[in-house]
Amino acid sequence: MQEDRFFILFSRKLSGDASSEELEELEEMLNRRPELLFFIMSW
């Protein structure tokens, strides 16, 4: 599921373990699905 991948990427970003490719993938996901920003903003 795409949501699962989002949470994996987001948690890797928070922990500082995300690669540049993963950060790019996360940014692309947020551009395609801006509703995911709600989750980040409420964190």
C-alpha positions in Angstrom: 0.0 0.0 0.0 1.1 3.5 -0.7 0.2 4.7 2.8 2.5 2.1 4.3 5.3 3.3 2.1 4.6 6.9 3.2 4.9 5.9 6.9 8.1 4.0 6.3 9.6 7.0 4.4 8.4 9.5 7.0 9.7 7.5 9.9 13.1 7.1 8.2 13.2 10.9 7.6 12.4 11.6 11.3 15.1 9.2 12.4 17.6 10.7 10.0 18.1 7.3 8.2 16.4 8.3 4.9 18.6 8.3 1.8 18.4 11.1 -0.8 16.3 8.8 -3.0 13.9 8.1 -0.2 13.5 11.8 0.6 12.8 12.5 -3.0 10.2 9.7 -3.1 8.6 11.2 0.0 8.5 14.6 -1.5 6.9 13.2 -4.7 4.3 11.4 -2.6 3.4 14.6 -0.8 3.1 16.4 -4.1 0.7 13.8 -5.5 -1.2 13.4 -2.2 -1.3 16.7 -0.4 -3.7 15.3 2.2 -0.8 13.4 3.7 0.6 16.8 4.7 -2.2 16.8 7.3 -0.6 13.9 9.1 2.8 15.6 9.1 1.3 18.9 10.3 -0.5 17.2 13.2 2.6 15.3 14.3 
